[in-house]
Amino acid sequence: MALTPSDPLPRFAWQRRALAQRIDTTSETLSRLAASARSTAAMYKEGSVRVAVAGNRNALPGTLAVLAQDPDADVRRAAAANPCTPLPARAALTQDVSAGVRAEAERSDGIAHRVSAAKSSPPASNVFDLRTADEAIAALVRGDQLSYYTRGDERPEVLFVLAHSAREDLRDYVLKNAHTDSATLDFLASFVTLDVVPRKGPDLAIAKHRNASPQVLERLAGHTWDFVREEVARNANTPARVLDTLATDTSLMVIRSVAGNRQTSTSTLRKLSLFPDTPKPAVYLTGSSPQPYHDHISGSDIRRGVAGNPSSPEVALSHLARHGYASTVAENPATPADVLRWISKHKKSWKHSTTIRDVASHANTPPAVLDRIAEEWEDDEYVCEAVAENPNTPAETLLGLGENWAYSVRTAASQALSSRTVH
């Protein structure tokens, strides 16, 4: 059963217990039920709710790991029997003070075999001494202090095992490792609760990871925290349909990230190129407190993101070049020749003189435009040098630049002619 973050939980304990027992109750709802039943006032009178959550396979691994340490033995027994409970938590339950909990944990998913392996194998001081995933799991069960700061281990099987550790520092190492694969990130994403703004957690790290799967990114796109949604909107693995949805987000910084993402659809980029100016928010600086980060984003920033996006269609780039963003469009490596031709003729649209230099060095600038720039800007050393180094510059233009007053221009033109003669 799905409850939105704003929906209140049922009033009575028996109603919450029934909700926790349902197979269609969402992970987020189960996390809320567990949290409400863990409060000081409800710790002892709502144990049945926690038992129901601990036995539900939809519960997040993070929730189950906490319930595995519950003071109520019935709750711990339910967590031990749940195959979705993280391995380190179930392994710890094999040493529980309750015989019933220990028996349930040892029956669960081969824990007994792994515990015996942990007791018989010698201690490992470094994860790099572990030859197999089973040995690594045994070390995690044993609680060895695995040292990974001296050398970087990028084996997917080791990273996957470390992701199952109850130790937060090991999971952080996995999240920050660029070689962590999508399967491991999918597992860590199961700890994420979308309606909770985390102080620490995998939310932000997964959203910005280069190996995050499209499925996980699509889920994180619904996160309450706009900083997570911003990273999803910036991630190159985010599907276009998700970016189309994020383009209508309430946060301008999320929309700005969509405008700069190469995976954004051309139809969305065309719409964002017409994004209106937003009213400046009231400045409410008090003392030394800075203005919120959100207040620094405007419609201009979003349009500039489209202007610099290589996936932007020609109609959007042409419009932006004519409305104050010619400098950014000239820097875009995918700007077509017709737009570059227009920019080179309209100086009033430039923010600064380096715009013509960007046009002169652009790979799509036509030879005729380069020839005209070399003639009109013969007194500018840097512009002429950019023309001389452009592979599209005609040989006749290079011959003229070979007589330029600037030594750097003459050298660049001579080298360009020599390389063409050799080839």
Long-range contacts (C-beta under 8 A, 24 or more apart in sequence): 1-25, 1-26, 1-29, 2-26, 2-29, 3-28, 3-29, 3-32, 5-195, 5-224, 9-33, 9-36, 13-45, 13-46, 13-48, 13-49, 16-46, 16-49, 17-48, 17-49, 17-52, 20-49, 20-52, 20-53, 20-56, 21-52, 21-55, 21-56, 23-56, 23-57, 23-58, 25-56, 25-58, 26-58, 27-58, 27-59, 27-60, 27-63, 27-190, 27-193, 28-193, 28-194, 28-195, 30-56, 30-58, 30-59, 30-60, 30-63, 31-59, 31-60, 31-62, 31-63, 31-193, 31-196, 32-195, 34-59, 34-63, 34-66, 34-67, 38-66, 38-70, 43-71, 44-72, 47-72, 47-74, 47-75, 50-75, 51-75, 51-78, 52-78, 54-78, 54-79, 54-82, 54-85, 55-79, 55-81, 55-82, 56-82, 57-82, 57-83, 57-84, 59-84, 60-190, 60-191, 60-192, 60-193, 61-85, 61-86, 61-187, 61-190, 61-191, 62-190, 62-191, 64-89, 65-89, 65-166, 68-92, 68-93, 73-98, 73-100, 73-101, 76-101, 77-101, 77-104, 80-104, 80-105, 80-108, 81-107, 81-108, 83-108, 83-109, 86-164, 86-166, 87-111, 87-114, 87-137, 87-140, 87-141, 87-164, 88-140, 88-141, 88-164, 88-165, 88-166, 89-166, 91-115, 91-118, 91-140, 91-141, 92-166, 114-138, 114-141, 115-141, 118-142, 126-150, 127-153, 127-158, 127-162, 128-153, 130-158, 132-157, 133-157, 133-158, 133-160, 133-161, 136-161, 136-162, 137-161, 137-164, 140-164, 140-165, 140-166, 146-170, 148-173, 152-177, 154-179, 156-180, 156-181, 156-183, 156-184, 159-184, 160-184, 160-187, 163-187, 163-188, 168-200, 171-202, 172-205, 175-202, 175-205, 175-206, 175-209, 176-205, 178-209, 178-210, 178-211, 180-209, 180-211, 181-211, 182-211, 182-212, 182-213, 182-216, 185-209, 185-211, 185-212, 185-213, 185-216, 186-213, 186-215, 186-216, 189-216, 189-219, 189-220, 192-219, 192-220, 192-223, 194-219, 194-220, 194-222, 194-223, 194-224, 195-224, 196-224, 197-224, 197-225, 198-225, 203-228, 204-228, 204-231, 207-231, 207-232, 207-235, 208-234, 208-235, 209-235, 210-235, 210-236, 210-237, 211-237, 212-237, 213-237, 214-238, 214-239, 214-242, 217-242, 218-242, 221-245, 221-246, 226-250, 226-251, 226-253, 226-254, 226-294, 229-254, 230-254, 230-257, 231-257, 233-257, 233-258, 233-261, 234-260, 234-261, 235-261, 236-261, 236-262, 236-263, 237-263, 238-263, 239-263, 240-264, 240-265, 240-268, 243-268, 244-268, 247-271, 247-272, 251-294, 252-278, 252-294, 252-297, 252-298, 252-299, 252-301, 252-302, 253-293, 253-294, 253-297, 255-302, 256-297, 256-301, 256-302, 256-305, 257-305, 258-305, 259-302, 259-303, 259-305, 259-306, 259-309, 260-305, 260-306, 260-308, 260-309, 261-309, 262-309, 262-310, 262-311, 263-311, 264-309, 264-311, 266-311, 266-312, 266-313, 266-316, 269-306, 269-309, 269-311, 269-312, 269-313, 269-316, 270-313, 270-315, 270-316, 272-302, 272-303, 272-305, 272-306, 273-303, 273-306, 273-307, 273-312, 273-316, 273-319, 273-320, 274-319, 275-299, 275-302, 275-303, 275-306, 304-328, 307-332, 308-332, 310-334, 314-338, 314-339, 318-342, 321-349, 322-349, 324-349, 324-351, 326-350, 326-351, 326-355, 327-351, 327-352, 327-354, 327-355, 327-358, 330-355, 330-358, 330-359, 330-362, 331-358, 333-362, 333-363, 334-364, 335-362, 335-364, 336-364, 337-364, 337-365, 337-366, 337-369, 340-364, 340-365, 340-366, 340-369, 341-366, 341-369, 344-369, 344-372, 344-373, 353-380, 356-380, 356-383, 357-382, 357-383, 357-386, 360-386, 360-387, 360-390, 361-386, 361-389, 361-390, 362-390, 363-390, 363-391, 363-392, 365-390, 365-392, 366-392, 367-392, 367-393, 367-394, 367-397, 370-394, 370-397, 371-396, 371-397, 374-400, 374-401, 375-400, 378-404, 381-406, 381-408, 381-409, 384-409, 385-409, 385-412, 388-412, 388-413, 388-416, 389-416, 395-420
